[in-house]
Amino acid sequence: MEGKSSSLGSTNLLVKKEEFYMASITKDMTIAQAIAVDQNIIPVLLDIGMHCLGCPSAQAETLEEAAMVHGIDPEDLMDKINEQIGE
């Protein structure tokens, strides 16, 4: 980690730069996992007919499975999600 030193009187402080890593959304994630990574995907899911985002299916069904159930190609869904979140 990068840092910079700062001096306050006789005390030296090391200010650490925080690093954040955003998880990528993949088609093998459950709907709930994907939403936990980035809630900005919700409009995409609603637009394609996935209105039960809080139901038990969302906890167990992957994005790929949900896409197939809704008659959507999983790769098309992933393209829409990635476009929405800027990946």
PAZAPA-4460 file (N, C-alpha, C; in steps of 0.05 Angstrom, whole numbers, plus 32768, in hexadecimal, padded with zeros to 4 digits):
% residues 87
    n_x    n_y    n_z   ca_x   ca_y   ca_z    c_x    c_y    c_z   seq   type   mol
   8010   7FE8   8000   8000   8000   8000   8011   8019   8000     1      M     A
   8008   802D   7FF2   8017   8046   7FF2   800F   8055   800B     2      E     A
   8021   8066   8013   801B   8077   802A   802B   8091   8028     3      G     A
   8024   80A3   803A   8033   80BC   803B   8037   80C2   8058     4      K     A
   804E   80CE   805E   8054   80D5   807A   804A   80F1   8080     5      S     A
   8042   80F4   8098   8038   810E   80A1   8045   8112   80BC     6      S     A
   804B   812A   80C3   8058   812F   80DC   8046   8142   80ED     7      S     A
   803F   8139   8105   8030   8149   8118   8041   814B   8131     8      L     A
   804F   8160   8134   8061   8163   814B   8077   814E   8148     9      G     A
   807B   813E   815D   8090   812A   815B   8085   810F   8153    10      S     A
   806B   810D   814C   805F   80F4   8144   805D   80F2   8126    11      T     A
   8068   80DC   811B   8065   80D7   80FE   804D   80C5   80F9    12      N     A
   803C   80CC   80E7   8025   80BB   80E0   8028   80B1   80C4    13      L     A
   8020   8099   80C0   8020   808D   80A5   8003   808C   809C    14      L     A
   7FFC   809B   8088   7FE1   809B   807E   7FE0   8088   8066    15      V     A
   7FD1   8072   806A   7FD0   805D   8055   7FBA   8063   8041    16      K     A
   7FC1   805E   8029   7FAD   8061   8013   7F9C   8047   8013    17      K     A
   7F82   804A   8016   7F71   8033   8016   7F6C   8029   7FFA    18      E     A
   7F6B   800F   7FF6   7F66   8004   7FDC   7F4C   7FF4   7FDD    19      E     A
   7F3B   7FF8   7FCA   7F22   7FEA   7FC9   7F21   7FDA   7FAF    20      F     A
   7F18   7FC2   7FB1   7F15   7FB1   7F99   7EF8   7FAA   7F96    21      Y     A
   7EED   7FB1   7F7F   7ED1   7FAB   7F79   7ECF   7F90   7F6C    22      M     A
   7EBE   7F80   7F77   7EBA   7F65   7F6B   7EAC   7F68   7F50    23      A     A
   7EB3   7F57   7F3D   7EA5   7F57   7F24   7E8C   7F46   7F26    24      S     A
   7E78   7F4E   7F16   7E60   7F3E   7F16   7E62   7F29   7F00    25      I     A
   7E5D   7F11   7F06   7E5F   7EFB   7EF3   7E44   7EEC   7EF1    26      T     A
   7E40   7EDE   7EDB   7E26   7ED1   7ED7   7E22   7EB9   7EEA    27      K     A
   7E37   7EB0   7EF8   7E33   7E9A   7F0B   7E2D   7EA4   7F27    28      D     A
   7E2B   7EBE   7F2B   7E22   7EC9   7F44   7E04   7EC7   7F47    29      M     A
   7DFB   7EC4   7F5F   7DDE   7EC6   7F63   7DD5   7EE3   7F5F    30      T     A
   7DBB   7EE6   7F5B   7DB1   7F01   7F57   7DB7   7F12   7F6F    31      I     A
   7DB3   7F07   7F87   7DB9   7F16   7FA0   7DD6   7F1D   7FA2    32      A     A
   7DE8   7F0B   7F9B   7E05   7F11   7F9C   7E0C   7F28   7F89    33      Q     A
   7E01   7F27   7F71   7E07   7F3C   7F5D   7DFD   7F57   7F66    34      A     A
   7DE5   7F57   7F72   7DDA   7F71   7F7C   7DEB   7F7B   7F93    35      I     A
   7DF5   7F69   7FA4   7E06   7F71   7FBA   7E20   7F7E   7FB0    36      A     A
   7E2A   7F75   7F99   7E42   7F81   7F8D   7E3C   7F9D   7F82    37      V     A
   7E25   7FA0   7F75   7E1F   7FBA   7F69   7E01   7FBC   7F65    38      D     A
   7DF4   7FCC   7F75   7DD7   7FD0   7F73   7DCE   7FDE   7F5A    39      Q     A
   7DE1   7FE9   7F4B   7DDA   7FF7   7F32   7DD1   7FE4   7F1D    40      N     A
   7DD3   7FCA   7F21   7DC9   7FB6   7F0E   7DAB   7FB2   7F10    41      I     A
   7D9F   7FBB   7F26   7D82   7FB6   7F2A   7D71   7FC0   7F13    42      I     A
   7D75   7FD8   7F08   7D64   7FE0   7EF1   7D66   7FCD   7ED9    43      P     A
   7D7E   7FC2   7ED4   7D82   7FB0   7EBE   7D71   7F97   7EC3    44      V     A
   7D72   7F8C   7EDB   7D63   7F74   7EE2   7D45   7F79   7EE0    45      L     A
   7D3C   7F90   7EE9   7D1F   7F96   7EE8   7D16   7F9A   7ECB    46      L     A
   7D27   7FA6   7EBA   7D20   7FAB   7E9E   7D1D   7F91   7E8F    47      D     A
   7D2A   7F7B   7E97   7D27   7F62   7E89   7D13   7F4F   7E95    48      I     A
   7D04   7F5A   7EAA   7CEF   7F4A   7EB5   7CF5   7F3C   7ECF    49      G     A
   7D0C   7F40   7EDA   7D14   7F34   7EF4   7D0A   7F46   7F0A    50      M     A
   7CF0   7F43   7F11   7CE4   7F54   7F25   7CE5   7F49   7F42    51      H     A
   7CED   7F31   7F45   7CEE   7F24   7F5F   7D0A   7F24   7F6A    52      C     A
   7D16   7F3C   7F6D   7D32   7F3E   7F75   7D36   7F37   7F92    53      L     A
   7D22   7F38   7FA3   7D24   7F31   7FBF   7D19   7F16   7FC6    54      G     A
   7D0E   7F08   7FB3   7D02   7EEE   7FB9   7D17   7ED8   7FBD    55      C     A
   7D0E   7EC1   7FC6   7D21   7EAB   7FCB   7D31   7EA3   7FB2    56      P     A
   7D25   7EA5   7F9B   7D33   7E9E   7F82   7D4C   7EAF   7F7F    57      S     A
   7D4B   7EC8   7F86   7D62   7EDA   7F83   7D79   7ED2   7F95    58      A     A
   7D73   7EC3   7FAA   7D89   7EBA   7FBC   7D97   7EA1   7FB1    59      Q     A
   7D8A   7E92   7F9F   7D96   7E79   7F96   7D9B   7E78   7F78    60      A     A
   7D8C   7E88   7F69   7D8E   7E87   7F4C   7DA5   7E99   7F42    61      E     A
   7DB5   7E8E   7F30   7DCB   7E9E   7F24   7DC0   7EB1   7F0F    62      T     A
   7DCF   7EC5   7F08   7DC7   7ED7   7EF3   7DC3   7EC7   7ED9    63      L     A
   7DD4   7EB3   7ED4   7DD2   7EA3   7EBC   7DB7   7E94   7EBC    64      E     A
   7DB1   7E87   7ED2   7D98   7E78   7ED4   7D80   7E8A   7ED1    65      E     A
   7D81   7EA1   7EDE   7D6B   7EB4   7EDD   7D67   7EBE   7EC0    66      A     A
   7D7D   7EC3   7EB2   7D7B   7ECC   7E97   7D6D   7EB7   7E86    67      A     A
   7D75   7E9E   7E89   7D69   7E89   7E79   7D4B   7E85   7E7F    68      M     A
   7D44   7E88   7E99   7D28   7E85   7EA1   7D17   7E9C   7E94    69      V     A
   7D23   7EB3   7E91   7D15   7ECA   7E85   7D19   7ECC   7E67    70      H     A
   7D25   7EB7   7E5B   7D28   7EB6   7E3E   7D3C   7ECA   7E33    71      G     A
   7D50   7ECF   7E43   7D65   7EE2   7E3A   7D80   7ED4   7E39    72      I     A
   7D90   7EDA   7E25   7DAA   7ECE   7E23   7DBB   7ED9   7E3A    73      D     A
   7DC8   7EC7   7E4A   7DD8   7ED0   7E61   7DEE   7EE4   7E59    74      P     A
   7DFA   7EE0   7E42   7E0F   7EF3   7E39   7E03   7F0F   7E34    75      E     A
   7DEB   7F10   7E29   7DDE   7F2A   7E24   7DD8   7F38   7E3F    76      D     A
   7DCF   7F28   7E53   7DCA   7F33   7E6D   7DE4   7F3F   7E79    77      L     A
   7DFA   7F2F   7E77   7E13   7F38   7E81   7E1D   7F51   7E73    78      M     A
   7E19   7F53   7E59   7E20   7F6B   7E4A   7E11   7F84   7E54    79      D     A
   7DF7   7F80   7E5A   7DE6   7F96   7E64   7DF0   7F9E   7E7F    80      K     A
   7DF6   7F8B   7E90   7DFF   7F90   7EAB   7E1A   7F9F   7EAA    81      I     A
   7E2C   7F96   7E9A   7E46   7FA3   7E98   7E44   7FBF   7E8D    82      N     A
   7E32   7FC3   7E7A   7E2E   7FDD   7E6F   7E23   7FF0   7E85    83      E     A
   7E11   7FE6   7E95   7E05   7FF5   7EAB   7E19   7FFE   7EC0    84      Q     A
   7E2B   7FEB   7EC7   7E3F   7FF1   7EDC   7E59   7FFB   7ED2    85      I     A
   7E5C   7FFE   7EB8   7E74   800A   7EAC   7E8C   7FF8   7EAB    86      G     A
   7E87   7FDE   7EA7   7E9E   7FCB   7EA4   7EA0   7FC3   7E87    87      E     A
***
